[in-house]
């Protein structure tokens, strides 16, 4: 019994000290009580003839009452021991006091034992234990005790109803208040202010505002608590105008608002965006001196935060008392959620210096700021503090910790926290799925999604958008389509976030028609919807379609942003729309007030360079108002490789290597450019330099999905189990294409070997191996989908066009830049890529 109390009171040095304290208290109290009793005996001699048990009960009852007043459960327990030794001489009144002591100390087992051993009980006994159960969140036991009270015929007074209504609200079963309301009405308690206010609270939680108002109107003598309950009911259920009207009526009948009233009224002002009214009520707060109240202070913080008045927010925060964690948590969360992570972290540190112990919400917000900043060291320090205050089991904190480690690239640590967590919710699963998607491990993300469904955890819009992103990354159309089917069975079928992810998935899987179908079916489109559709058309080489969507976006009243123009300029560069691209680039600042960023300049450099205007592209780079990035110079280098401008390409490569000396792609492009110009000495020098630096050329890979399994192929690969069949099909294709007039472009082989060897090497490129496999394994007439990690070469592009006509199959190849849809001898890119 003593061990349980040590969690609520300072730990005594030893057990004997506790006994000494109890004996000292009892002796001093008995002496005082004996003196008082002796004095009463002199004044009233007849009291000597009272039974000793009644006298003992009266005396112990007074002592127990003193324990309640002093909040001293240890002394009460000592008294209880002495009472038991003397034969348990307590009457019902004194026993109820002792029961209340145990309930307040959260010693529920002792309270239950005492209650069960009581020879008689009344309503107060039951209500006291009901409140104890509610305090310890044992709601079902509280309801069971209420049923027993009613069954045993005890009085159902206002305290019974208010207590049990609070239990129903706490256990989120406020709708059961209907049944109690009927009982209250039968007993004639409907006009009681205490019961009425409790009913208003219950109906408020259920959203039954009209019933709450009927209860309020039926209260005969409305007090401040009743009015405040009605104002809060309106405010919490978004009846903001009615909340302000109730507040005005309350003032007219002469009631002065309290701190809870003001908090509800400020919530209504926020909902109505009525800043002028809120400022008037703020003046009333200042007159009544409630500005230093915790609830009013937090409501004011929320009000001025929503209004964007950061100066007033800071001023109010500095003025209100900050001994409680709530205002600190509020400010930290607002900073973390408004992309002011540095301020959030600094405020958290200041809170610690003020000796305020963080709660789970302040930790979660501060960790969110750490994740945004990708500050691993600070995240680790907070993790240590979380362990010290024993909040690591809290689901909000553990989820925030997972996010920190995932954002900082420590996904293994996130997984360890996830697996150890005993209180996972949908956010826990989503955090891990998003973490794996961001880390590029789409397969693990999808595996976790399947596990989530197996554990019967309800997926959310974040879940579906993340796994659709993972499917898009893998170009796993079949899986993406299955996930689409899942969303149709849920409430997220019309969700804009999920729709945007579906447009992205279908676009990246080359099914632009399906992406457009999803787009057209959307009831409401946001900027992300328009941008995703524009980018989808751009990726598929349908530049004019992308520009049509851009025009439609403006016609519908949506203002383009920075990302919109990235998609538009990318569409122009992928389709060779030079005039249109230059016009849109010029209009960004002039018409839309959008300052071009590095992505816009990169698109323009590629557009100019790919169109053959290499020196115009160079001039544009020189006019960039900030330092050009590697991305811009890579665009120019790629254009130089296509147009075989060795000198300008060499200069571009030099600029790239000054910024990133270990960039293997630049070495390879430079080597390819020299090889195209037959400058084999330069090729040899670059390859030796790469070997010396330990760099390797990125191997060309192609892969294809078949029956839920992904098959990978590399150039010249002989490891696949179906290799004999693949070689046979390739030989057949070689013969058929030659008969159709196909002549291999040996310039695509950048090796110093003879023509025959070059032709052989061309026919074992990775995309041709994947194509042969698809012709063997997939059904006749079905679409063939191949993914490639590098740019498709000129010879393979020409071969694929002819093969699509020979085999009468649609062949879709997604290379590192875009989609190529080969149909009946024609490619969707128009031979411009």
C-alpha atoms as one frame of an Amber mdcrd trajectory, in Angstrom:
protein
   0.000   0.000   0.000   2.839   2.354   0.857   4.630   1.453  -2.393   1.664
   2.665  -4.452   1.617   6.008  -2.721   5.225   6.802  -3.485   4.265   7.766
  -7.016   2.128  10.644  -5.756   4.089  11.894  -2.769   7.791  12.434  -2.013
   9.392   9.103  -1.102  10.177   8.857   2.669  13.687   7.881   3.636  12.509
   4.526   5.055   9.420   2.609   6.157   9.830   3.440   9.828   9.664   7.117
   8.949   6.216   6.542   7.447   4.984   4.756  10.580   6.436   7.533  12.715
   4.612  10.140  10.670   1.301   8.267  10.958   1.633   7.748  14.719   2.612
  11.369  15.241  -0.390  12.577  13.239  -2.827  10.240  15.009  -1.521  11.036
  18.499  -1.578  14.786  17.930  -5.012  14.596  16.391  -6.342  12.374  19.171
  -4.989  14.736  21.794  -6.649  17.671  20.093  -9.857  15.790  19.621  -9.849
  14.509  23.236  -9.419  18.032  24.542 -12.290  19.176  22.327 -14.422  16.253
  23.530 -13.629  16.982  27.181 -14.674  20.584  26.708 -17.931  19.457  25.093
 -18.541  17.061  28.027 -18.223  19.876  30.567 -20.720  21.918  28.584 -23.055
  18.946  28.017 -22.687  16.205  30.696 -25.328  14.019  29.001 -22.874  13.279
  26.196 -20.996  10.942  28.587 -23.807   8.450  28.242 -23.414   8.143  24.383
 -22.145   4.782  23.117 -18.381   4.715  22.633 -18.719   3.420  19.037 -20.674
   6.529  18.050 -18.065   8.690  19.728 -15.226   6.862  17.951 -16.963   7.128
  14.599 -17.536  10.843  15.077 -13.932  11.343  16.137 -12.434   9.323  13.272
 -14.767  10.954  10.804 -13.438  14.352  11.820  -9.858  13.123  11.537 -10.492
  11.653   8.092 -12.081  14.916   7.007  -8.914  16.654   8.080  -6.898  14.227
   5.934  -9.067  15.135   2.937  -8.517  18.851   3.545  -4.747  18.364   3.874
  -4.587  15.981   0.881  -2.801  13.460   3.096  -3.711   9.887   2.073  -0.812
   8.351   4.029  -2.212   9.554   7.350  -5.693   8.417   6.300  -4.346   4.924
   5.681  -2.746   4.915   9.112  -6.055   5.890  10.657  -7.786   3.161   8.683
  -5.369   0.596  10.190  -6.116   1.792  13.731  -9.843   1.771  13.026  -9.666
  -1.838  11.831  -7.765  -2.803  15.015 -10.533  -1.254  17.109 -13.226  -3.244
  15.353 -14.132  -0.977  12.425 -16.269   1.502  14.343 -16.933   3.825  11.397
 -20.476   4.822  10.472 -21.643   5.355   6.865 -20.725   9.052   6.816 -17.145
   8.419   7.983 -16.719   5.423   5.650 -17.747   7.559   2.666 -15.105  10.093
   3.681 -12.451   7.348   3.773 -13.681   6.048   0.394 -13.285   9.557  -1.018
  -9.697   9.697   0.333  -8.768   6.518  -1.546 -10.485   7.705  -4.752  -8.693
  11.047  -4.713  -5.361   9.253  -4.187  -6.189   6.958  -7.153  -5.878   3.926
  -4.864  -8.646   2.176  -6.736  -8.071  -1.350  -5.410  -8.222  -0.089  -1.787
 -11.367   1.872  -2.636 -13.001  -1.216  -4.173 -12.103  -3.329  -1.154 -13.530
  -0.751   1.248 -16.708  -0.401  -0.834 -17.270  -4.174  -0.947 -16.776  -4.466
   2.847 -19.202  -1.658   3.708 -22.128  -3.066   5.720 -24.403  -0.421   4.232
 -24.109   1.962   1.282 -25.942   5.013   0.045 -25.939   7.047  -3.185 -22.867
   8.970  -2.076 -20.921   5.703  -1.753 -21.792   4.690  -5.306 -21.161   8.125
  -6.826 -17.762   8.383  -5.084 -16.578   5.079  -6.547 -18.059   5.903  -9.981
 -15.950   9.069  -9.978 -12.930   6.995  -8.984 -13.450   4.609 -11.887 -13.863
   7.528 -14.291 -10.728   9.176 -12.931  -8.733   5.993 -13.658 -10.432   5.551
 -17.074 -12.246   2.369 -16.014 -15.438   3.411 -17.781 -17.138   0.031 -18.138
 -16.799  -0.554 -14.371 -18.322   2.887 -13.752 -21.334   2.032 -15.928 -21.697
  -1.317 -14.190 -21.725   0.393 -10.806 -24.407   2.824 -11.987 -26.559  -0.108
 -13.074 -26.065  -1.730  -9.669 -26.998   1.528  -7.904 -30.232   1.693  -9.882
 -30.982  -2.018  -9.353 -30.502  -1.758  -5.566 -33.012   1.081  -5.387 -30.771
   3.934  -4.279 -31.766   7.525  -4.937 -31.003   8.871  -8.424 -30.093  12.444
  -7.559 -28.422  15.147  -9.703 -24.936  14.044  -8.630 -25.587  10.548  -9.984
 -26.727  11.831 -13.381 -23.971  14.410 -13.791 -21.330  11.834 -12.869 -22.565
   9.166 -15.265 -23.057  11.691 -18.105 -19.412  12.727 -17.687 -18.439   9.041
 -17.907 -20.372   8.629 -21.175 -18.687  11.709 -22.657 -15.244  10.507 -21.557
 -15.726   7.074 -23.129 -16.987   8.683 -26.371 -20.436   7.142 -25.962 -22.284
  10.393 -25.372 -25.123   9.223 -27.640 -26.209   6.919 -24.779 -27.172  10.116
 -22.972 -30.535   9.745 -24.765 -31.451   6.908 -22.396 -30.405   8.872 -19.321
 -32.294  11.923 -20.548 -35.522   9.905 -20.566 -34.901   8.784 -16.983 -34.049
  12.353 -15.949 -37.269  13.595 -17.511 -39.373  10.963 -15.702 -37.858  11.927
 -12.358 -38.478  15.641 -12.966 -34.823  16.696 -12.968 -34.849  18.235 -16.448
 -34.940  21.791 -15.066 -31.962  21.235 -12.764 -29.013  23.429 -13.806 -26.331
  20.853 -12.910 -27.997  18.027 -14.853 -28.955  20.312 -17.722 -25.380  21.501
 -18.190 -24.123  17.897 -18.211 -26.749  17.005 -20.850 -25.727  20.006 -22.964
 -22.140  18.771 -22.848 -23.198  15.252 -23.900 -25.349  16.482 -26.789 -22.567
  18.851 -27.838 -20.143  15.943 -28.215 -22.754  14.095 -30.326 -23.295  17.155
 -32.507 -26.973  17.349 -31.468 -27.036  21.114 -31.056 -30.839  21.440 -31.322
 -31.400  18.989 -28.449 -28.771  20.807 -26.396 -30.677  24.048 -26.957 -33.966
  22.420 -25.870 -32.291  21.255 -22.662 -30.845  24.723 -22.097 -34.249  26.377
 -22.607 -35.768  23.937 -20.111 -33.368  24.873 -17.278 -35.376  26.924 -14.763
 -32.523  28.811 -13.080 -29.704  29.194 -15.552 -26.317  29.938 -14.041 -22.968
  30.959 -15.516 -21.974  27.325 -16.098 -25.153  26.672 -18.120 -24.618  29.701
 -20.347 -20.957  28.814 -20.826 -21.905  25.234 -21.737 -24.303  26.489 -24.411
 -21.772  28.926 -25.867 -19.160  26.147 -25.967 -21.676  23.759 -27.594 -22.345
  26.220 -30.413 -18.646  27.012 -30.892 -17.489  23.386 -30.906 -20.116  22.414
 -33.489 -19.349  25.347 -35.819 -22.534  27.291 -34.997 -20.368  30.348 -34.638
 -23.019  33.027 -35.130 -25.292  31.359 -32.567 -22.392  31.206 -30.095 -21.914
  34.975 -30.318 -25.680  35.543 -29.955 -25.772  33.329 -26.839 -22.839  35.290
 -25.434 -24.696  38.570 -26.007 -27.862  37.205 -24.375 -25.842  36.054 -21.378
 -24.415  39.559 -20.952 -27.891  41.124 -21.271 -29.336  39.014 -18.422 -26.506
  40.136 -16.167 -24.006  37.262 -16.134 -20.334  38.098 -16.336 -18.356  35.714
 -18.566 -15.648  33.542 -17.068 -12.468  32.171 -18.616 -14.223  29.207 -20.255
 -16.871  31.493 -21.771 -14.222  33.685 -23.340 -12.407  30.647 -24.750 -15.613
  29.501 -26.503 -16.399  32.972 -27.858 -12.895  33.375 -29.293 -13.316  30.027
 -31.071 -16.517  31.369 -32.644 -14.736  34.546 -33.746 -12.014  32.452 -35.379
 -14.639  30.417 -37.229 -16.361  33.590 -38.511 -13.043  35.334 -39.157 -14.558
  38.202 -37.186 -11.374  39.940 -36.109 -13.074  43.214 -35.118 -15.533  41.429
 -32.811 -12.674  39.379 -31.359 -10.711  42.527 -30.599 -13.754  43.953 -28.780
 -14.047  40.783 -26.694 -10.290  40.967 -26.067 -10.968  44.391 -24.545 -13.601
  42.806 -22.291 -11.025  40.209 -21.259  -8.604  42.957 -20.267 -11.296  44.679
 -18.167 -12.154  41.476 -16.308  -8.452  40.607 -15.804  -8.748  37.217 -17.517
  -5.858  37.859 -19.922  -3.527  35.960 -17.594  -5.761  32.895 -17.513  -4.311
  29.837 -19.220  -7.406  28.955 -21.306  -8.063  32.529 -22.373  -4.379  33.059
 -23.178  -4.249  29.988 -25.435  -7.511  31.041 -27.139  -5.999  34.478 -27.829
  -2.863  32.862 -29.207  -4.955  30.786 -31.605  -7.037  33.810 -32.596  -4.117
  36.042 -33.563  -2.253  33.111 -35.152  -5.199  32.496 -37.487  -5.285  36.210
 -38.259  -1.598  36.187 -39.141  -0.790  38.820 -36.508   2.553  37.391 -35.401
   3.438  40.493 -33.380   0.326  40.164 -31.184   0.890  36.408 -30.861   4.408
  36.955 -29.567   3.260  39.727 -27.228   0.445  37.635 -25.739   2.726  34.643
 -25.303   5.280  36.746 -23.416   2.583  38.221 -21.138   0.652  35.095 -20.122
   1.934  32.820 -17.334   4.121  30.083 -18.766   4.379  27.708 -15.842   2.058
  25.297 -17.672   3.183  23.331 -20.714   0.059  24.132 -22.805   1.040  27.610
 -24.131   4.542  26.333 -24.885   3.138  23.346 -26.786   0.781  25.598 -28.727
   3.521  27.948 -29.881   5.971  25.147 -30.717   3.340  23.325 -32.797   2.365
  26.505 -34.670   5.990  27.248 -35.524   6.580  23.634 -36.606   3.459  23.588
 -38.802   4.135  26.964 -40.448   7.603  26.098 -41.757   9.375  27.969 -38.950
  11.243  24.971 -37.627  14.197  26.951 -36.269  11.851  29.002 -34.071  10.082
  25.840 -32.912  13.362  24.239 -31.809  14.583  27.439 -30.106  11.305  27.774
 -28.212  11.517  24.157 -27.084  15.000  24.833 -25.698  13.711  27.957 -23.953
  10.898  25.919 -22.387  13.438  23.480 -20.994  15.429  26.381 -19.541  12.217
  27.544 -17.824  12.011  24.132 -16.071   8.714  23.265 -17.755   8.487  19.530
 -18.420   7.473  18.827 -22.052   4.410  16.709 -22.721   3.773  14.389 -25.637
   2.440  17.205 -27.830   5.397  19.533 -27.342   7.781  16.631 -28.012   5.872
  15.635 -31.155   5.952  19.198 -32.518   9.619  19.759 -31.674  10.524  16.443
 -33.307   8.511  17.435 -36.374  10.689  20.555 -36.585  13.817  18.387 -36.294
  12.555  16.201 -39.137  11.946  19.246 -41.337  15.443  20.546 -40.572  16.852
  17.018 -41.018  18.864  17.656 -37.848  19.821  14.155 -36.740  21.976  15.231
 -33.767  19.208  17.332 -32.248  16.724  14.524 -32.901  18.938  12.102 -31.007
  19.183  14.495 -28.051  15.395  14.806 -27.937  15.109  11.030 -28.161  17.275
  10.753 -25.040  15.071  13.278 -23.234  11.961  11.351 -24.299  13.406   8.215
 -22.722  14.187  10.105 -19.491  10.619  11.355 -19.075   9.248   7.953 -20.162
   7.171   9.191 -23.084   8.724   6.820 -25.615   5.626   4.589 -25.482   3.338
   7.485 -26.454   2.139   6.987 -30.028   2.459  10.676 -30.995   6.053  10.830
 -29.771   7.110   7.487 -31.270   5.616   8.460 -34.639   7.493  11.769 -34.561
  10.743   9.950 -33.712  10.227   7.577 -36.656   9.748  10.580 -38.936  12.979
  12.211 -37.701  15.099   9.131 -38.391  13.395   8.476 -41.740  13.914  12.082
 -42.907  17.563  11.945 -41.877  18.159   8.791 -43.924  18.226   6.445 -40.927
  15.288   4.319 -42.042  16.648   1.273 -40.171  16.315   3.168 -36.872  12.766
   4.145 -37.824  11.938   0.505 -38.498  13.387  -0.517 -35.134  11.158   2.015
 -33.340   8.188   0.873 -35.407   8.682  -2.793 -34.567   9.092  -2.037 -30.837
   6.004   0.184 -30.699   3.045  -1.355 -28.896   0.623   1.456 -29.784   0.784
   1.688 -33.558  -1.887   3.635 -35.379  -2.431   4.560 -39.025   0.076   7.423
 -38.684   2.754   4.932 -37.568   2.262   2.825 -40.693   2.067   5.894 -42.933
   5.281   7.318 -41.466   7.180   4.149 -42.363   5.601   3.833 -45.822   6.362
   7.487 -46.673   9.880   7.038 -45.254  10.623   4.102 -47.549   9.143   5.904
 -50.583  11.340   8.952 -49.904  14.375   6.713 -49.470  13.731   5.151 -52.875
  12.789   1.710 -51.558   9.380   1.435 -53.207   9.242  -2.356 -52.873   9.612
  -2.189 -49.069   6.955   0.536 -48.936   4.506  -1.665 -50.831   5.397  -4.653
 -48.655   4.562  -2.595 -45.544   1.273  -1.541 -47.151   0.271  -5.173 -47.612
   1.226  -5.909 -44.014  -0.846  -2.909 -42.918  -3.913  -4.300 -44.678  -3.304
  -7.747 -43.180  -3.293  -6.142 -39.710  -6.664  -4.560 -40.537  -5.374  -1.015
 -40.110  -7.533   1.454 -42.001  -5.581   3.089 -44.833  -5.877   6.871 -45.232
  -5.353   9.337 -48.069  -1.680   9.550 -47.056  -1.380   5.764 -47.347  -2.966
   5.555 -50.780  -1.094   8.548 -52.211   2.221   7.134 -50.902   1.770   3.601
 -52.259   0.585   5.012 -55.587   3.799   7.057 -55.635   5.734   3.841 -54.947
   3.923   2.100 -57.808   4.759   5.019 -60.099   8.422   4.796 -59.103   8.502
   1.122 -60.040   6.276   1.729 -63.086   4.180  -1.116 -61.667   0.956  -0.491
 -63.577  -0.753  -3.714 -62.501  -0.186  -2.974 -58.821  -1.172   0.676 -59.247
  -4.419  -0.401 -60.901  -5.177  -2.752 -57.985  -4.600   0.083 -55.508  -6.935
   2.248 -57.601  -9.567  -0.467 -57.221  -9.046  -0.424 -53.452  -9.610   3.334
 -53.274 -12.921   2.956 -55.109 -14.171   0.802 -52.215 -13.312   3.462 -49.618
 -14.285   7.008 -48.732 -11.208   8.271 -50.588 -12.558   7.584 -54.064 -13.319
  11.321 -54.470 -10.326  12.589 -52.479  -8.230  15.116 -54.425  -4.932  13.954
 -52.885  -5.594  10.369 -53.994  -6.774  11.532 -57.418  -3.589  13.543 -57.900
  -1.514  10.471 -56.984  -3.517   8.403 -59.480  -2.869  10.940 -62.267   0.849
  10.812 -61.433   0.905   6.999 -61.321  -0.884   6.513 -64.658   1.291   9.214
 -66.278   4.523   7.615 -65.093   3.307   4.218 -66.240   2.680   5.595 -69.726
  -1.114   5.373 -69.512  -1.723   9.056 -70.179  -5.290   8.398 -71.376  -6.174
   6.838 -68.015  -4.495   9.762 -66.236  -6.658  12.173 -68.233  -9.768  10.124
 -67.422  -9.083  10.453 -63.673  -8.401  14.162 -64.161 -11.677  14.731 -66.026
 -13.667  12.856 -63.355 -12.450  15.101 -60.523 -15.127  17.350 -59.021 -12.577
  19.795 -57.630  -9.072  20.338 -58.951  -6.313  22.116 -57.083  -2.969  23.416
 -58.334  -1.394  19.988 -57.830  -3.998  18.397 -60.119  -3.281  20.802 -62.975
   0.501  20.628 -62.500   0.500  16.820 -62.424  -1.549  16.598 -65.626   0.731
  19.083 -67.410   3.825  17.155 -66.286   2.231  13.880 -67.369   1.675  15.117
 -70.910   5.205  16.543 -70.931   6.697  13.201 -69.873   4.835  11.432 -72.663
   6.093  13.942 -75.258   2.627  15.432 -75.854   3.687  19.048 -75.568   0.663
  20.600 -77.287  -1.719  18.691 -75.001   0.224  19.987 -72.001  -0.148  23.564
 -73.240  -3.894  23.041 -73.761  -4.207  21.954 -70.112  -2.211  25.034 -69.080
  -4.620  27.284 -70.973  -7.610  25.462 -69.487  -6.106  25.955 -66.029  -6.036
  29.717 -66.517  -9.522  29.790 -68.052 -10.874  28.070 -64.915  -9.375  30.770
 -62.697  -6.385  28.861 -61.294  -3.188  30.842 -60.980  -0.036  29.047 -62.196
   2.897  28.727 -59.802   6.588  27.897 -60.077   5.964  24.167 -60.590   3.379
  24.868 -63.278   5.975  26.598 -65.423   8.485  23.802 -64.839   5.935  21.456
 -66.417   5.104  23.877 -69.240   8.734  24.568 -70.169   9.567  20.867 -69.861
   6.701  20.102 -72.274   8.074  22.630 -74.747  11.614  21.238 -74.485  10.445
  17.622 -74.866   8.453  18.486 -77.984  10.806  21.015 -79.577   8.326  23.913
 -79.200  11.008  26.607 -79.255   8.864  29.710 -79.919   6.223  28.704 -77.387
   8.849  27.906 -74.759  10.589  31.266 -75.183   7.250  33.092 -74.973   6.211
  31.318 -71.765   9.640  31.869 -70.219   9.418  35.609 -70.909   5.858  35.808
 -69.532   6.788  34.278 -66.170   8.106  37.495 -64.658   6.275  39.993 -66.861
   2.732  38.595 -66.593   2.738  36.319 -63.542   5.408  37.859 -61.301   7.233
  34.529 -60.955  11.012  34.746 -60.762  12.589  31.932 -62.847  14.533  29.406
 -60.764  17.229  26.920 -61.748  14.711  24.341 -63.023  13.239  26.863 -65.472
  16.676  27.851 -66.761  17.612  24.170 -67.169  14.499  23.553 -69.303  15.298
  26.557 -71.486  18.958  25.578 -71.915  17.874  22.083 -72.997  15.201  23.506
 -75.316  17.645  25.892 -76.991  20.471  23.361 -77.072  18.366  20.477 -78.353
  17.022  22.763 -81.086  20.597  23.419 -82.217  20.971  26.896 -80.674  23.916
  25.894 -78.501  25.495  29.335 -78.200  22.141  30.946 -77.368  21.872  28.386
 -74.592  25.372  29.350 -73.402  24.421  33.044 -73.461  21.326  32.309 -71.374
  23.498  30.524 -68.807  25.757  33.558 -68.606  22.685  35.778 -67.969  21.428
  33.737 -65.023  21.341  36.159 -62.033  22.745  33.522 -59.654  25.426  30.860
 -59.890  24.417  28.186 -62.447  24.072  24.719 -60.988  25.312  21.377 -62.266
  21.821  20.764 -63.663  22.134  23.648 -66.162  25.555  22.637 -67.428  24.418
  19.019 -67.782  21.580  20.180 -70.025  24.064  22.009 -72.265  26.466  19.035
 -72.263  23.651  16.680 -73.330  22.759  18.977 -76.209  26.438  19.184 -77.245
  26.634  15.363 -77.348  23.571  15.199 -79.631  24.904  17.916 -81.971  28.524
  16.686 -81.717  29.929  20.048 -80.599  33.074  18.769 -78.933  34.622  22.066
 -77.827  31.506  23.492 -76.185  30.762  20.075 -74.691  34.256  19.878 -73.232
  33.817  23.327 -71.660  30.435  22.305 -70.190  31.934  19.114 -68.768  34.775
  21.102 -67.251  32.294  23.379 -65.431  30.421  20.356 -64.094  33.581  18.632
 -62.863  34.679  21.812 -61.097  31.549  21.497 -58.943  31.322  17.696 -58.779
  34.732  16.120 -59.589  33.427  12.583 -58.993  30.417  12.850 -61.318  30.576
   9.625 -63.356  27.775  10.613 -65.760  29.762  13.622 -66.991  32.846  11.470
 -67.632  30.722   9.027 -69.607  29.032  11.744 -71.696  32.372  13.359 -72.456
  33.800   9.974 -73.435  30.797   9.301 -75.692  31.203  12.681 -77.356  34.883
  11.996 -78.077  33.985   8.525 -79.352  31.404   9.973 -81.742  34.129  12.309
 -83.083  36.496   9.304 -83.358  38.945  10.886 -80.928  39.932   7.576 -79.393
  42.956   8.955 -77.533  40.677  11.257 -75.555  38.290   8.354 -74.912  41.175
   6.260 -73.544  42.385   9.131 -71.347  38.943   9.643 -69.791  38.445   5.926
 -69.143  41.853   5.675 -67.510  41.031   8.698 -65.372  37.755   7.055 -64.312
  39.566   3.819 -63.463  42.146   5.715 -61.423  39.390   7.496 -59.470  37.536
   4.213 -58.909  34.538   5.307 -60.999  32.516   2.933 -63.151  30.131   3.533
 -65.992  26.529   3.060 -64.954  25.371  -0.139 -66.671  22.402   0.061 -69.005
  19.454  -1.800 -67.484  15.968  -2.567 -68.727  13.257  -4.347 -66.824   9.772
  -5.621 -67.444   6.982  -6.780 -65.133   5.312 -10.081 -65.866   2.810 -11.895
 -63.634   3.800  -9.927 -60.554   7.526 -10.494 -61.042  10.101  -8.014 -62.372
  12.702  -9.331 -64.852  15.950  -7.352 -65.268  18.229  -7.319 -68.312  21.587
  -5.675 -68.968  23.405  -5.240 -72.299  24.881  -8.555 -73.425  23.259 -10.382
 -70.499  23.295 -14.207 -70.723  22.144 -15.078 -67.191  18.377 -15.192 -67.710
  16.954 -18.774 -67.645  15.039 -18.114 -70.902  18.167 -16.896 -72.708  18.047
 -19.519 -75.474  14.515 -18.550 -76.426  15.378 -14.833 -76.158  18.364 -15.262
 -78.523  16.180 -17.161 -80.975  13.546 -14.401 -81.015  16.248 -11.740 -81.439
  17.658 -13.582 -84.456  14.183 -13.825 -85.940  13.618 -10.067 -85.371  17.000
  -9.313 -86.957  16.049 -11.228 -90.099  12.547  -9.710 -90.299  13.732  -6.123
 -89.828  16.489  -6.492 -92.428  13.942  -7.823 -94.908  11.849  -4.727 -94.162
  14.810  -2.510 -95.063  16.263  -1.794 -91.641  19.909  -0.720 -91.646  21.693
  -0.650 -88.253  23.153   2.715 -87.182  26.598   1.619 -86.041  27.402   5.153
 -84.823  25.385   4.266 -81.726  28.216   1.882 -80.680  30.911   4.042 -79.133
  33.652   1.427 -79.278  36.599   1.110 -81.627  35.555  -2.255 -83.127  34.637
  -3.470 -86.629  31.178  -3.002 -88.167  30.087  -6.633 -87.739  30.856  -6.532
 -84.009  29.001  -3.247 -83.692  25.897  -4.774 -85.294  26.099  -7.732 -82.920
  26.406  -5.439 -79.891  23.395  -3.397 -80.974  21.164  -6.494 -80.987  22.015
  -7.356 -77.377  21.104  -3.934 -75.915  19.093  -4.364 -72.732  15.787  -3.059
 -74.145  15.928  -5.548 -77.042  16.511  -8.435 -74.616  13.511  -7.269 -72.580
  11.441  -6.980 -75.765  12.301 -10.539 -76.859  11.359 -11.833 -73.413   8.024
  -9.963 -73.568   7.222 -11.384 -77.006   7.821 -14.873 -75.601   6.034 -14.534
 -72.251   3.084 -12.183 -72.899  -0.103 -12.889 -74.817  -0.370 -11.940 -78.474
  -1.735  -8.452 -79.079  -1.124  -7.209 -75.526   0.805  -4.056 -74.795   4.525
  -4.418 -74.005   5.927  -2.108 -71.319   9.701  -1.753 -70.789  11.570   0.529
 -68.374  15.132   1.673 -69.106  17.519   3.547 -66.796  19.383   5.349 -69.610
  18.421   7.292 -72.731  17.340   4.981 -75.551  19.908   4.951 -78.381  19.156
   6.011 -81.969  19.430   2.486 -83.380  17.138   0.898 -80.770  14.605   3.687
 -81.322  14.534   3.007 -85.068  14.378  -0.772 -84.515  11.492  -0.481 -82.049
   9.412   1.524 -84.505   9.807  -1.141 -87.174   9.293  -4.075 -84.777   6.004
  -2.557 -83.494   4.728  -2.711 -87.079   6.065  -6.208 -87.754   4.631  -7.859
 -84.598   1.525  -5.634 -84.483   2.049  -4.823 -80.806   2.141  -1.520 -78.929
   5.576  -1.128 -77.329   6.021   1.450 -74.573   9.537   2.240 -73.400  10.208
   4.650 -70.585  13.811   5.855 -70.636  15.473   8.236 -68.182  13.800  11.286
 -69.765  10.393  10.356 -71.145   8.023   7.773 -72.641   8.222   6.393 -76.152
   4.972   4.842 -77.352   5.722   2.801 -80.493   2.611   1.987 -82.526   2.487
   0.683 -86.104   5.925   2.047 -86.997   5.516   5.475 -85.374   6.783   6.799
 -82.007   4.836   9.278 -79.895   7.963  11.442 -79.522   7.994  12.240 -83.250
  11.676  11.209 -83.312  12.499  14.177 -81.076  14.000  13.098 -77.768
